[in-house]
Amino acid sequence: MKHQRGVALSGLIFWGIVITLVAVLGMKVVPTTIEYYKILKGVKATVAKVGPDATVADVRKTFDNFATVDQLDFPPEQLDVSKEKGKIVVSFDYEKRIPLFGNVSLVINYKGSSAE
C-alpha cells in the first residue's frame, strides 16, 4: 500500500497565515527603510556639496533642497550639524511608529551620520 504525501488543510491554512503576516509586515516596514536610506543619501550629498566653512543654516537649506527632490517628509531642523577635525558632520536620529493592528505598533529607531 502506498503512503499518501502532501499537505493537510490545517497545515496549508497555518502556513498561509504565517506567510501573509510576514508579507504585510514587510510591506509596512520596507517604505520606512527606503526613506531612511534616502535621508542618509541626502545627508551625505549635502556634506559633499557644502564647503567646510558653511553655516548650519546653509547645511539645512541644502539638505532641504535634496529632501524636496526626493520627496522626503523629513524636516531639516532634525539634523544635528557639527564639526569634527575640520569637516562638517551631519547626523540624525528619529523614531518611526508603524501601526500594525488595533493598538499594536512597531517602533523603529533610525540613526545615521555623514561620517559613516
C-alpha positions in Angstrom: 0.0 0.0 0.0 1.3 3.4 -1.0 1.6 6.2 1.6 -0.1 9.4 0.7 2.1 12.5 0.6 1.0 16.1 0.7 0.0 18.9 3.0 -3.0 18.7 5.3 -5.6 21.5 5.1 -4.7 22.7 8.6 -1.1 23.0 7.7 -1.9 24.9 4.5 -4.0 27.4 6.4 -1.4 27.8 9.1 1.4 28.5 6.7 -0.8 30.7 4.6 -1.5 32.9 7.6 2.2 33.0 8.6 3.3 34.0 5.1 0.5 36.6 4.9 1.6 38.2 8.2 5.2 38.3 7.2 4.3 39.9 3.8 2.1 42.5 5.4 4.8 43.4 7.9 7.3 43.6 5.1 5.0 45.9 3.1 4.8 48.3 6.1 8.5 48.3 7.0 10.2 48.5 3.6 8.9 52.0 2.8 10.3 53.4 6.0 13.7 51.7 5.4 13.8 53.2 1.9 13.0 56.6 3.4 15.9 56.1 5.8 18.4 55.4 3.0 17.1 58.4 1.0 17.7 60.6 4.1 21.2 59.2 4.6 22.0 59.7 0.9 20.7 63.3 1.1 22.8 64.0 4.2 26.0 62.6 2.6 25.2 64.6 -0.6 24.7 67.7 1.5 28.1 67.4 3.2 29.7 66.8 -0.2 28.1 69.9 -1.7 28.7 72.5 1.0 32.1 73.7 1.9 33.9 73.3 5.2 33.1 77.0 6.0 29.3 76.6 5.6 26.9 77.6 8.4 24.3 75.4 10.0 21.6 77.3 8.0 23.4 76.6 4.7 23.6 72.9 5.5 20.0 72.7 6.4 18.9 74.7 3.3 21.0 72.4 1.1 19.5 69.3 2.7 16.0 70.7 2.3 16.7 71.1 -1.4 17.7 67.4 -1.6 14.7 66.4 0.5 12.4 68.3 -1.8 13.8 66.5 -4.9 13.5 63.1 -3.2 10.0 64.0 -1.8 11.0 63.3 1.8 8.9 64.3 4.7 11.9 64.9 7.0 12.4 68.4 8.3 15.9 69.8 8.2 15.5 71.0 11.7 16.0 67.4 12.9 19.6 67.4 11.6 22.4 67.7 14.1 25.2 69.7 12.4 28.7 69.7 14.0 32.4 70.0 13.0 34.8 67.2 13.7 38.5 67.6 12.7 37.7 70.5 10.4 34.9 68.6 8.5 31.2 69.1 8.7 29.4 66.1 10.2 25.6 65.9 9.8 23.7 63.3 11.9 20.1 62.5 12.5 18.1 60.3 14.9 14.4 59.7 14.6 11.8 57.2 15.5 9.2 55.8 13.1 6.0 54.3 14.5 4.3 51.8 12.2 0.7 50.8 13.2 0.2 47.1 12.7 -3.3 46.3 14.0 -5.5 47.6 16.8 -3.4 49.3 19.4 -0.2 47.4 18.4 2.6 49.3 16.7 6.1 48.7 15.6 8.6 51.3 16.6 11.9 51.6 14.7 14.7 54.0 15.7 16.7 55.2 12.8 20.1 56.8 13.3 22.6 58.0 10.6 25.5 60.2 10.1 27.5 61.6 7.2 30.7 60.3 9.0 29.7 56.7 8.4 
